[in-house]
Amino acid sequence: MAYQDIHFELQDGVAVITLHRPEHKNAFSGRMGVDLGRAYTACDQDDDVRAVVLTGAGDVFCAGADLAPGGQTFEKRDEPEFSAAGVEPPAFSIRKPVIAAVNGHAVGIGLTLAMQCDVRLFAHEGKYGFLHVRRGVIPDAYSHWTVPRAIGFARTLDLFLTGRTFRGEEAERLGIASRALPAAEVLPAALEMARDIAVNTAPLSVALCKRLLWEGEALSRDEIGRRETALHHVVMGREDALEGVLAFLERRAPRWSLRVPADWPEG
């Protein structure tokens, strides 16, 4: 596919999506949102994609909304297709693990997009914040759902209602970051994780686990138990359940057979 505001590369099962408006500090644009959604959809549908890494060009992840239009940046939008989601589908909806390699500053929608990812590696040196209330709007991209899930209600109130900024070390303490690293190590660490997933984890198992985790917050204990049991019936007794054990016992890399979406269960 041809993209304008992102770069896309696929190698050895790992798709790297780079937010690419370096002359604007990768500020989010409508075109970027469209491109990112198309790239996520392509990754979801491609059996060759085992894991996704989302990062930013240069030394910034995403400087938030593009403020170049000035007072018209957040002008009223009445068209039916407008959504505060920013990207469709969001990272949590696709069936491949998405790792955010937040290599530098991420504020506003730059940070809320990262919060849609499954794993988030942040640079120590970066500046981060949900600045929306300081710009006269509110946090977006499903962040009123993703952020409390990650860090809890009280901490979310602190960050959302003040719009304050913080650095990588605090992001890790809060749970915004899965891990904080020196900036130069963020992308290499994300790629190492993605490559490990691509080789050593069963694609269908990972996809089913991700889906259950993201949907599980709204389910009761008993509902989770029933879904876990139903999904065990999907994978047990099949090729990958055999291969995972044999590869471990024979001390070799596994050769997975089941694929996403080819073997995705109906319903």
N, C-alpha and C positions, 0 to 999 in steps of 0.2 A: 504494500500500500504506500501511497505518497502522503507524507505528513508535512505540515508547515511549521508548527510551533513545538514539535517534539522530534527526537531522533529515536529510531527503533533498530535494535540489533538482536539477532538470535544466534547463539553459538552454544553447542554442546548441551542443549536442553534448557539454557538460561536465556530468557529475554531481558534485555536491558532497555528500559524506556527512560530517555533523558529529556527533562523539561528544557527546551532550547530557545530561549530568548535572551542570550547573555548580555546583549546591549541594553536590556531593560531589567537586569538582575532576575531573569526568568519570571517576571511578573505575569500573573495569570491573565489570559485573554479568553474571549469566547471561542476563538479558533483552537487554543490549547485544550480547552475542555472537550471540544468535539474530537480532536485528534486523540486525546487520552482515552476517551470512551471507545473510539474505534480500535485503538491498540489493545485495550483490556478485552474487548469482545473477541478480537483475533486470537489473543492468548488463550481465552477460555475455550475456544473451538478447535485449537490446534494441538493434536496429540504430541507433536514434537516439542511443545513448550511444557517444561516440568516445573519451572519456578520463574518468578518475575522480580526484577530489581528496578525500583523507581528512584531516580536521582536527578540532580540538576547540573546544568552545564557550568563550568567554571567553579568558583568558590562559594556560590550561593545556591541553596536549594530552590526557594521561591520567595520573592519579596512581597507576596500577597497580590491583591487586585492591582491591575494597571491603573494608576491614578492620573495618567496623561490627560484624560478628558476633563480633569478638574471637577467642577461642580456637577458635571453630568455623569460622573463615574457611577453613582448609585441612583440614577434617575429612575422614576417609577416605570415598571414594566407590566403592561396589561395583557400582552399576548398570551394565549392559552398555553403555549409550549414553554413559557418561562418556568424555571425551577431553581430553587436555591441550592440544589444538589451539586451544581457545578459540573459534575461528570456523571454520565450514565453509560454503562453501569458503574457503580462505585467499586473500589478494589475489593471490599469484603464480599461482594456478590459473585465474583468470578471463582472458578473451581480450582485455581492454581494458587499456591502460596505467593503473596506479594510482600516483598521486603523493601521498606523505605530506607534508602541510604541518604540520610539527611546530612549532606556534606557541608552545610553552612546555614546562614540565616534562613529561617522559615517563619513567616508571620501571616496572620489573617488566613486566607484560604490556602496559602502555602502550608500552614500547619494543619488545618482541618483536613486537607487531602492526605497528608501523611498519617493522620489518625485513622483513616480508613484502611490502612495497610495492616497486615497480620503481625509483622515484626518491624520494629523501628530502631535503627541505629543512628545516633545523633553525634554531631561534632561537638567537642568540648567548647570550641571557640565560637560557635554560632549564637545568635540572638534569636529567641523564640517568644511568641506571644499570640494570644487570641485578641488582637487589637480592635476587633470590630466595634465594640461600644465606644471606642475613642474616635471612630470615624462615623458615628451616627447610625450604624446598622447593627445587626446581631450575628453571632457565629452561624456558620453555614455548613454545607456538605455533610449533613447528618451528625454534626458534632455534638448536638444535645443528646444524642444516643451513644456515639462512640466514646466520647471523652469520659462521661460518668462511669461507663463500663470499665474503662481502663484505670481510672484513678479514684473513683468514688465521688459521691455527691458533694461533700464539703470542699474538697480540693477543687472540683470543677467550679463551684460557686466563687471561690477565691480568684481563679484565673479568668473566668468569663466576666464577672461583674467589675473587676478592676481593669481588665485589659492590660495588665502589667507584663513586662518582659522578664525573661529569665535565661540562664545559660544552660549548657549541656549537663553539667553536674546536677543541677536542680531538676532538670528534665528527667534524669535517671532516678533521682530520689523520689520524685512524684509518681513515676510510672508512665509519664508521657513517652519517655524513651525506654525501649527494652534494654539498651546498653548505650553508654556514652564513651566515645573514643576520640583521640586526636583526629583532626579533620582529614589528614592524609591517609588514615587507616580505615575510614568509614566505608568507602566503596569497596576496597579489597576485602574487608571483613564480610560485607553483604554478598559479594560474589562468591566467596568461599562457602558461606552458608548455603547459597542457592545451588552451587555445584554439588555440595554434599546431599542436599535434598534430591537433586536430579539423578544422582547415581544410587543412593542408598535407601530411598523411601519408595514405597509402592504408590503409584500415581492415584489409583482409585481410593486407596485407604486414606491418603492425605486429603483428597477432595471431600470425602465423606466426613472426615473428622473436622475439617474447617467449617463445612456447612453446619454441622451439629453444634459446634462451639458458638458460631455467630448467631444462630437461631435459638440457642438454648436458654438465653437470659429470660425469655418470655415463657418458658416451660416450667412445669412443676417437676419435682424430683421423680415422681412416678412416670410422667410423660417422657422425661429424659431416659429413664430406664427402659421404657417400651421402645423408644427410637433406637437406643443402643442395641437392644436385642434384635430389632428388625434389620439394622444395618450389619450386624454380625452375620445374619443369614445371607446378606448380599455377598460377603467376602469369604466366609468360612467354606472350606472344601473346594475352593477354586484355585486356579494356577498360582496366583501370587501368594496365597497362604501356604502352599507347599514350597514354592521357590524361596520365600523368605527364610524358612527354617533350614532348608538344604544349603542355601548360600552361606548361612551363618556356620553350620556344622562343617562345611567344606572349605571355609575360610577363603571365600572368593566373592567378587562383586555379584550382586543379584542380577538376574535377567528377567525383568518384569514383563508380563504379558497383557494384563488388563490396562485399559486406557480410558482417559477422559477426553471427550464425551462419549466415545464409542460404547463403553460398557456402563454408562450411567444408568442407575435403576429407574424404571418407569415409576412415576408418582413420588 
